[in-house]
Amino acid sequence: MSSILLVTSSPRGSESLSNAIATELAEKFAGETGTLVRRDLVETQLDHVDGAFTTAIRKPADARTAEEAASVATSDALVAELMAADTIVIGTGLINFNIYSSLKSWIDHIARAGLTFSYTENGPVGLAKGKKAYLVLAAGGIYSSGPGAPMNHAEPYLKTVLGFLGIELVETVYVEGVAYGPEAAEKAVASAKAKVEELARAA
Ligand SMILES: Cc1cc2nc3c(=O)[nH]c(=O)nc-3n(C[C@H](O)[C@H](O)[C@H](O)COP(=O)(O)O)c2cc1C
């Protein structure tokens, strides 16, 4: 039975294109028999990494102060949620050439030495192996190819950090060019929905 984790990050609620398409993809992957855990990073407001957190993650759990233990409790829960999933669907807008900061905070909470990656004599090793990720990326302009591609820091960044954890970013579904007028936006959504169907059929 498949276990899907849907991570959405847009604050635009029902107006959000990445929320809508990522939800559609995750629901199709889960089907009738799979489990679907929804982690909406606007509902769950994560703290920025702070001093207590950076100290706590370098100590064994039983050596942490009460403040340090509290600072990693949410991170521990998010790591457990990630490790329980086979497939992760991540939705974000392209925001100033990168991802929503809510999603960046999630990454900072789930990338944990000893839990999701480990340093070995041969360099870092991902501990979240065997999981597949899909990204839904909504953007005003065009970034999947052409002159905008070098300014797309969202997809390469997520691919790097997920790969570091041992997770393969299988595919990115673009909902792009949505700022070029209502017709372009409609076309972008139709093309993303067609891609969702294709990925769901292939799964
Ligand atoms: C603060 C902000 C920054 C943005 N930066 C970019 C950008 O760098 N490039 C771009 O093409 N679109 C940019 N956009 C447009 C969004 O990518 C677009 O509205 C997208 O649909 C947002 O995703 P969402 O619909 O899931 O919220 C920006 C939008 C906002 C609100």
The ligand as a Gaussian input file, in Angstrom:
#p B3LYP/6-31G(d) Opt

LIG

0 1
 C        6.469000      37.446000      -3.590000
 C        6.338000      36.825000      -4.944000
 C        7.472000      36.606000      -5.704000
 C        7.375000      36.029000      -6.977000
 N        8.506000      35.796000      -7.696000
 C        8.402000      35.270000      -8.937000
 C        9.570000      35.032000      -9.722000
 O       10.699000      35.238000      -9.303000
 N        9.393000      34.560000     -10.967000
 C        8.158000      34.275000     -11.478000
 O        8.058000      33.840000     -12.623000
 N        7.047000      34.438000     -10.750000
 C        7.138000      34.934000      -9.494000
 N        6.013000      35.115000      -8.749000
 C        4.708000      34.636000      -9.285000
 C        4.395000      33.253000      -8.715000
 O        5.388000      32.313000      -9.069000
 C        3.035000      32.768000      -9.233000
 O        2.034000      33.672000      -8.780000
 C        2.702000      31.368000      -8.757000
 O        1.415000      31.026000      -9.253000
 C        2.713000      31.281000      -7.238000
 O        2.419000      29.945000      -6.826000
 P        1.025000      29.612000      -6.137000
 O       -0.056000      29.936000      -7.166000
 O        1.060000      28.178000      -5.823000
 O        0.910000      30.467000      -4.912000
 C        6.091000      35.679000      -7.476000
 C        4.955000      35.879000      -6.697000
 C        5.074000      36.442000      -5.439000
 C        3.836000      36.640000      -4.616000

